[in-house]
């Protein structure tokens, strides 16, 4: 400590040029390993524990949502059942369409014609269209 004070006093008395020529041992930050391992301002004098690894959850894979089945734009207006004839009657933009069982309308095949409904099939999907109840407005 006394030697350093003497060097500081010499530097002040001799001026800046002399201070630059004074060599001293600079240990560098690499020599301060003990200070890193036993920190001065930590009550336990132990290095802080490493932070816990973050809890990483795998990214959620979006589940493809099935598009709702779109029925034909033509509206089912009635059914005709007689003998071996079964057909559905549709209204489409002011036109009347009659489609027999087994035939297609807008990509849908009429699989079954019942008394108050028809069953349509397309690409393995099944859709039932019911006639509107005449008692309901």
C-alpha positions in Angstrom: 0.0 0.0 0.0 2.8 2.3 0.9 4.6 1.6 -2.4 1.5 2.6 -4.4 1.1 5.8 -2.5 4.7 6.6 -3.2 4.2 5.9 -6.9 1.1 8.1 -7.0 3.0 10.9 -5.3 5.9 10.6 -7.7 3.4 10.7 -10.6 1.9 13.9 -9.3 5.3 15.6 -8.7 7.0 14.5 -11.9 4.0 15.3 -14.2 2.0 13.3 -16.7 5.1 12.2 -18.8 6.7 10.5 -15.8 3.4 8.9 -14.8 3.1 7.3 -18.2 6.6 5.8 -17.9 5.8 4.2 -14.5 5.1 0.5 -15.0 3.0 -1.4 -12.6 1.7 -4.9 -12.6 -1.9 -5.0 -13.9 -3.3 -8.5 -13.2 -6.2 -8.0 -15.6 -9.7 -9.3 -15.1 -8.7 -12.9 -15.6 -6.8 -12.9 -12.3 -10.0 -12.1 -10.4 -11.3 -15.6 -10.4 -11.5 -15.8 -6.6 -13.7 -12.7 -6.6 -16.1 -14.2 -9.1 -16.2 -17.5 -7.2 -16.6 -15.8 -3.8 -18.4 -12.5 -4.4 -17.7 -9.8 -1.8 -21.3 -8.6 -1.5 -23.0 -12.0 -1.2 -23.8 -13.0 2.4 -22.9 -16.6 1.7 -19.8 -15.7 -0.3 -20.9 -18.2 -2.9 -21.5 -17.5 -6.6 -25.3 -17.3 -7.4 -26.9 -20.5 -8.6 -27.4 -20.8 -12.3 -31.0 -19.9 -13.3 -33.3 -22.8 -13.9 -33.7 -24.0 -17.5 -36.8 -22.5 -19.0 -39.8 -24.8 -19.1 -40.2 -25.2 -22.9 -43.5 -26.5 -24.1 -43.6 -28.0 -27.6 -45.4 -25.7 -30.0 -49.0 -26.6 -30.4 -49.7 -28.1 -33.8 -52.9 -26.5 -35.2 -55.6 -29.1 -35.7 -57.1 -28.7 -39.1 -60.7 -27.7 -38.8 -63.0 -29.5 -41.1 -64.9 -27.1 -43.3 -68.6 -27.3 -42.7 -70.5 -29.3 -45.2 -72.1 -27.0 -47.7 -75.4 -28.3 -49.0 -76.4 -27.5 -52.6 -77.5 -23.9 -53.2 -80.8 -25.2 -54.7 -83.6 -25.4 -52.1 -85.4 -28.7 -51.5 -89.1 -28.1 -52.3 -90.6 -31.6 -52.3 -90.2 -35.3 -53.0 -92.0 -37.6 -55.4 -92.3 -41.3 -54.5 -94.4 -43.6 -56.7 -93.8 -47.2 -57.7 -90.2 -47.5 -58.5 -89.7 -43.7 -59.1 -88.1 -41.6 -56.4 -87.0 -38.0 -57.1 -86.4 -34.7 -55.3 -87.8 -31.4 -56.5 -85.6 -28.3 -56.1 -86.0 -24.6 -56.6 -82.9 -22.9 -58.0 -83.0 -19.2 -59.0 -86.6 -19.4 -60.1 -86.2 -22.7 -62.0 -87.7 -26.0 -60.9 -85.3 -29.0 -61.0 -86.3 -32.6 -60.6 -83.5 -35.0 -59.8 -83.9 -38.8 -59.5 -82.4 -41.0 -56.9 -78.8 -41.8 -58.0 -78.4 -38.6 -60.0 -76.3 -35.6 -59.0 -77.1 -32.0 -58.2 -74.2 -29.6 -57.6 -71.7 -32.5 -57.0 -74.0 -34.3 -54.5 -75.5 -37.6 -55.4 -79.1 -38.3 -54.2 -78.5 -41.5 -52.2 -82.0 -41.9 -50.8 -85.4 -40.2 -51.1 -87.7 -40.5 -48.1 -91.2 -39.2 -47.3 -90.0 -35.9 -45.8 -86.3 -35.9 -46.5 -83.5 -36.8 -48.9 -80.0 -38.1 -48.2 -77.1 -36.7 -50.3 -73.6 -38.2 -50.6 -70.3 -36.6 -51.8 -66.7 -37.7 -51.2 -67.8 -40.1 -48.4 -69.8 -37.4 -46.6 -73.5 -37.8 -46.0 -76.0 -34.9 -45.7 -79.7 -35.2 -44.9 -82.0 -32.4 -46.2 -85.4 -32.3 -44.6 -88.5 -30.7 -46.1 -89.7 -27.6 -44.3 -92.6 -28.3 -42.0 -95.6 -26.7 -43.5 -97.0 -25.9 -40.0 -93.9 -23.7 -39.3 -93.9 -20.2 -40.8 
